Structure formats: structure tokens, C-alpha cells
Amino acid sequence: MFYKSTRNPALRLKASEAIAQGLSDEGGLFVPMNLPNVKANFADWVNLSYQELAEEIFGIFLDDFTQAEIHDCVSQAYTAEKFGGKTPVKIVPLGSKDDHKWILELWHGPTCAFKDMALQILPRFLTVAQSKSGDDKEAVILVATSGDTGKAALEGFKDVSSTSIVVFYPDGGVSQVQKKQMATQEGENVTVCAVKGNFDDTQTGVKLIFNNPEMKDFLEKKNCFFSSANSINWGRLLPQVVYYFYTYFELYRKGAISDMNQEVNIAVPTGNFGNILAAFYANQMGLPVKKFICASNANNVLTDFISTGVYNRNRDFYTTTSPSMDILVSSNLERLLYSLSGENSEKLTEWMDALRTAGNYTVDGHTFKEVSSKFYGGFCTDEETASIIKNTFETKDYLADTHTAVAIGVYDRYAEETGDSTPVIIASTASPYKFSESVLPALGNQENMDEFAKIKKLEEISGVAAPTQIKELEKLSERFNTVIDKENMPDFVCETVTAKKGTV
Ligand SMILES: *Cc1c(COP(=O)(O)O)cnc(C)c1O
């Protein structure tokens, strides 16, 4: 299995090279040369454990990794200790059996957001990939985060050999729980720093460091290189393909689907388009999917794109109660459009250039037809999201976080508009306790109190226990409290690396 870039089909990289490099030099994203159809494996795969299935699927795509290397990565990443049970995901019915709705809970990992599913294993893939490159360089992972990615990356990279990680977040721009999660992070190779400014300032600061030749030189002298943990890395996308297959097989085992040709719908609360793209790849590999339901919040650039074929980021940016989806440029859409345009790198490069320079592009008629036949797009305002949380709790006895609620709401609208009663898998991406400040008021409690009091109140009202990782935060002492100006981000990185590697 080889990999090429969406913008340069002439490239031919091994899996380990695509993972170690992350992003292609000309700006494109790495994609497999072909997606094998695995339908013939279904009969063998249907009774595998999550870990066994993961090893099978990784074995296909990471074919320059040995079976033992893949086994080690999987068994260290998805442990019962870290994910609260042998199976790292939970699949629960929403409503009665006749509703045909299944919630796929992806947040039982160490940081209570779905990003753990990929970020627990990416660091291990990266270490193996780097060991195959023949040099002994150490990866310095730089992350700009609006909350969930930072903590999940810290937990994933903590004490992983030959790596260190620096996470920047906007001062005052993350929830109290998210801040506390990062400030209390353990591990010898981790550093966390707040930046005065908003998320855009922080992200721009990180991009400037990545593209700064002096910084690159500096790192090389220290025998290090920069790498990124964000969702454009193939090593972060691939682990997400596994849970769609696993869920399908689980529905079959439960009798919710009667044979393995039966189609399902998949609804995903979407930001950078990584999670829903993994579902699309599973479908390309033979998973029977009728419709992908792409759910957004008020930042509804994808809803508009799916209904018009015009992607336009020139619009107001809203801060919503589902902050992990507050995004106007969904990077992984590039991979979808590459596939649906018939792998037309030339057109794709034009569209991406137009996005960078003018802030918008329009796909051709053929690509648009493909997008709109496979995808349904919709969005929920914060008010709608709050009333979905309340309604889902009162009528279905299910406590959803704000992101999951957006997916439930958009799916319900789809079902109502179309009358489609195909069984649906709704991705649940965060624990409701990560966003108590929005979930509690949605249930009718507007009292003013601190984050941890809100968590306790929410437990009382809902009868659902908060994850211990979140409750324990209150007792942990903070290790990181540095706040810097954005101009000082490069210096901060240099000081951190020097402290670790010594001066040259
Ligand atoms: C990151 C995130 C999303 C968006 O996922 P993408 O793969 O970026 O589309 C949705 N919900 C939560 C809770 C997240 O952390």
C-alpha cells in the first residue's frame, strides 16, 4: 500500500513516511493509492474484538509495519484501563428499538472526547514510523488547540519515547474543565502555555513556527524535527475508520440489522471533517451506507456547501456552545473532494488555491452531484441545541453533550424531511460533563456556580455519573500557568527544547 498527495499524484510514499511527514510539501494531504474492498472479510471480522479488528484494518493500510509492531501499538493504546472497559467504544440505543437509532459513544478515553480514539494511537504509530526512517531524530509536536485536541494530544504523547509536545491554547478561550485538564497534565515530555489572544492568533502563531526556516534549523541542530498532531495526519484518520466497521458488526450481532448487505445511515457532528471522512472511507471499502449526515452548528459553511456546491469561508465566525465545531475551514474536506472529483488533482489544487486567496471556491457539476447524493447537511443554533438536549433527556432518557445534540437534531430533521427509517449510527463525540456549563442550563438550571459545582448539580439532576477523570481534576494541582504574548511563541518553543536537549 502506497500513499500519494491529493495535489501531487506522482508521489509514492510508504505508510510510515506518510505518517512521519504528516503533510505533503506542496500543501496536499496524503491519501492511500487505493481503498481495498473488504466486503469478503466481513464474515471473518464480524465476531472480532475491537482490538483484533483494529489490527486487521491497520494491517492493510500500514503494510510496512510488522504485525508485532501493529499489535503493540493497538494493545498499548486501547487498554481497558484507559477506556473504562475492554471495548473502547459504547453503542447504545436511543429511544425504543423501533426508533432504529444508535448512539456510538466515542468518548470513554482519558480526556472524555472522541479525539482519544485517534490520539491514543497516533504517537505510537509515529514512533514506529520514525524508527523506520533510519535517523534517531526526536519529534517535537506543536499543537494549537481550542480545547479538546490539546488535552487528547497531551495524554497521547505523554512519556512516549523520542517525542515531546508543546500545546498552546488561547488564554480565556477554553472551558474551565479544559483549562484545568491541560494545566494539570502529567508527563516528563509535555509543556502547556496560554497565549494572549484568540484561537486564530494561537493557530497562526504555530503555523508561523512551522514555516520559519530559522526554527527548523534550530531544531535540526538539536536533532529534532517539528510534527503535528492535527487531523490532517493519515495516522489520525485511519484509527477512526475502525469504529464504523465495529459498530456495524455490533448492530448485526444485536439483530438490529438482519444481513450484512443492509444499509445504515451515519450522522456525525462535524468540524474539521475528519470523523465523517473516516465513515466515508469505510463506505468506500464496502461498508453499506446510504447517507452521511453532516451536522454543523451556526458555523454552517458545510451545510451551505452540501446544498450549493459553493464553499465560502467569508462569513461571520460564531462562538457557540459546541466549540469543537467552531471552524470555517474544514481541512479534511480536501480528501473527500479529491475522491469525489475522480482524483482530479488539478481541479482540486485550483479550488484550494481559491480558498486561500479569495476565501471561496465552487466545485464542478459532477463533483457537486456526487457530494449531494451521498451527503445531507444541516445545522442547529445554540437555542435548538439546548432544546434537543432537554428533549432527548426527557423523552429518551439520554444525556447528550452539545456536539452530540447537534447531530441528533440534524438527523431528526433529515428523517422528518425524507421519511427515511434506515437504522442510523449517530456519533457521540464528547462526555456531557465536558460541557456542563451548557448542558446544565439546557436542562433548566441557570444557577451561577463554579464548574465543579455544576458537574455535581448535573449528576444530581440527570442521575448519570460524571467520569472520574473529570471529577478528580478538582483535586489535582496545576503544573502549568505561563501566559505569553503571541510574539513570544517561537522563543517559548526554543527555551522548552533547550531545557530538554541542552545547548549546542
Ligand atoms: C473535534 C471534535 C468534533 C469535530 O470532529 P472533526 O473530525 O474535526 O469533524 C466534534 N465534536 C467534538 C467533541 C470534538 O472534539
The ligand as an ORCA input file, in Angstrom:
! r2SCAN-3c Opt
* xyz 0 1
  C     -13.083     17.578     17.211
  C     -14.500     17.399     17.620
  C     -15.546     17.349     16.676
  C     -15.309     17.524     15.187
  O     -14.675     16.422     14.605
  P     -13.977     16.554     13.166
  O     -13.313     15.263     12.929
  O     -12.994     17.700     13.305
  O     -15.043     16.869     12.186
  C     -16.839     17.139     17.136
  N     -17.102     17.021     18.455
  C     -16.130     17.070     19.390
  C     -16.497     16.951     20.824
  C     -14.796     17.253     19.011
  O     -13.838     17.310     19.967
*
